[in-house]
Amino acid sequence: MLMQDLITSFIIQSKECKLRDIGRFKVVNTSAEVDIANKKMNPPATEIIFSGREEKISDGLVKYVSDKKNITVTEALDELKKWCAASKEKLKNGGEISLEPLGVLRRETSGIIFVQSRNSIEFFEPVEAERVIHIYSEHAVLVGDRETTSSAMNQYYQEEASAEKSNSWKIFAIIFLAIGLFLLFLHFYGNSFSLSTIGNQHKVIPAAPPNTYTNQ
């Protein structure tokens, strides 16, 4: 079994691996999450964080190689040192080190980098996820790019409706006041202002009372 295959297997199982003169690998797992906008459930994802300039070889890797190749720990360490030195030289000359299915190592001006494969140790695909919403239960909703709750949005719309209703009554009151002032203006425009012009101008003449007795 090739050394890079053993190293790849160790990285997947242990989640961390140090290689002298190459770098350190660390596997970070993220949990599944719901994509509300696209109605999908994204599967758990795996990201490999790589940092260069490592000076040690993982003790766990040495033991792992020793067990898999049925050799002593000292022999496994020597083989790993030789592999690291040869890989460093290969990268320096523009070559690549394949650690499939994780990705590949290559050297750029900034140093040794690790390029993760798009399909590295991914076992699941996104699935369709249509959310079932109960009428009276609180649930998350997406407003623009901000996530909030249904109860918060209901309260917001109720406040907006109450404010609109209050504003409507104010508008009607202003209209009625303007009409009243306009009618008063027309009244006083044709009559001089006095207390008599404000009251009722129709004179009422009381009728003479009937006789309640007759002359004998």
SVG drawing of the C-alpha trace seen along z (x, -y; Angstrom):
<svg xmlns="http://www.w3.org/2000/svg" viewBox="-126 -93 141 100">
<polyline fill="none" stroke="black" stroke-width="0.4" points="0.0,0.0 1.4,-3.4 2.4,-5.8 0.1,-8.6 -2.8,-6.1 -2.0,-5.3 -1.6,-9.0 -5.0,-9.8 -6.7,-7.0 -5.2,-8.3 -6.3,-11.9 -9.9,-10.7 -10.0,-8.6 -8.1,-10.8 -9.2,-14.2 -5.7,-15.6 -2.3,-14.8 1.2,-16.4 3.8,-15.8 7.3,-17.2 8.3,-19.8 4.9,-19.5 2.2,-20.8 -0.7,-20.0 -4.1,-18.8 -7.2,-19.3 -10.7,-18.0 -13.6,-20.2 -17.2,-18.9 -20.2,-21.2 -23.7,-20.0 -26.6,-19.8 -28.5,-23.1 -31.7,-24.2 -31.6,-26.5 -35.0,-28.2 -34.8,-30.3 -34.0,-27.4 -36.2,-24.9 -33.3,-22.4 -31.6,-20.6 -27.8,-20.8 -26.0,-17.7 -23.2,-17.7 -20.0,-19.2 -16.4,-18.4 -13.7,-21.1 -9.9,-20.4 -7.8,-23.2 -4.2,-23.0 -1.3,-25.0 2.3,-24.7 5.8,-24.6 5.3,-21.6 8.3,-20.3 7.0,-17.0 5.3,-13.8 2.1,-12.7 2.8,-9.9 -0.5,-8.4 0.4,-8.3 3.7,-6.5 1.8,-3.9 -0.9,-3.6 1.8,-2.9 3.5,-0.5 0.4,1.5 -0.8,1.4 2.6,2.4 3.5,4.8 6.8,3.1 8.3,1.6 7.6,-2.0 11.2,-3.0 11.0,-1.6 7.6,-3.3 9.1,-6.6 12.1,-6.3 9.8,-5.6 7.6,-8.6 10.7,-10.8 11.9,-9.6 8.4,-10.1 8.2,-13.7 11.6,-14.6 10.9,-13.1 7.5,-14.9 9.0,-18.2 11.5,-17.9 8.8,-16.9 6.7,-19.9 9.7,-22.2 10.2,-21.1 6.6,-21.9 5.0,-18.5 1.9,-17.5 1.2,-15.1 -2.2,-13.3 -4.1,-12.6 -7.3,-11.5 -10.2,-11.6 -9.2,-14.5 -7.3,-16.6 -3.8,-17.5 -0.8,-19.2 1.1,-21.7 3.6,-24.5 3.0,-28.1 4.9,-31.4 3.3,-31.6 4.4,-28.1 2.9,-24.6 -0.9,-24.7 -3.6,-22.0 -6.4,-22.1 -9.4,-20.2 -11.4,-18.1 -15.0,-19.1 -16.2,-15.6 -13.8,-14.8 -15.3,-12.3 -18.8,-13.6 -21.4,-10.9 -24.6,-12.9 -26.3,-15.2 -28.7,-18.1 -32.3,-17.0 -35.6,-18.9 -37.1,-20.2 -40.6,-21.7 -41.4,-23.1 -44.7,-22.2 -46.2,-25.2 -49.0,-25.0 -51.3,-27.9 -51.0,-28.8 -47.4,-27.7 -44.5,-30.0 -42.0,-29.4 -39.0,-31.0 -39.6,-33.2 -37.2,-34.9 -37.8,-38.6 -35.3,-39.8 -32.0,-38.5 -33.0,-38.6 -34.6,-35.7 -37.3,-36.4 -40.3,-34.6 -43.9,-34.5 -45.2,-35.9 -42.8,-38.9 -44.1,-39.6 -47.8,-39.2 -47.2,-41.8 -45.5,-44.1 -48.4,-43.9 -50.9,-44.5 -49.1,-47.6 -48.9,-48.8 -52.7,-48.2 -53.4,-50.0 -51.3,-53.0 -53.0,-53.2 -56.4,-53.1 -55.4,-55.9 -54.1,-58.0 -57.3,-57.5 -59.4,-58.9 -57.1,-61.9 -57.4,-62.5 -61.2,-62.3 -61.3,-64.8 -59.1,-67.3 -61.4,-67.0 -64.6,-67.6 -62.9,-70.6 -62.0,-72.1 -65.6,-71.7 -66.9,-73.3 -64.6,-76.2 -65.4,-76.7 -69.2,-76.8 -68.6,-79.3 -66.6,-81.5 -69.4,-81.4 -71.9,-82.4 -70.0,-85.4 -69.0,-86.4 -72.6,-87.3 -73.5,-88.6 -71.7,-91.0 -70.3,-89.4 -72.5,-89.9 -74.3,-87.9 -77.6,-88.3 -76.1,-86.7 -75.0,-83.7 -78.5,-82.9 -81.7,-82.1 -82.8,-85.1 -86.5,-84.0 -88.8,-86.1 -91.6,-84.2 -94.8,-86.2 -96.9,-84.5 -100.6,-84.0 -103.2,-85.8 -104.7,-83.5 -108.4,-82.6 -111.0,-84.1 -111.5,-81.9 -114.9,-83.5 -117.9,-85.4 -119.7,-88.6 -123.2,-88.2"/>
</svg>
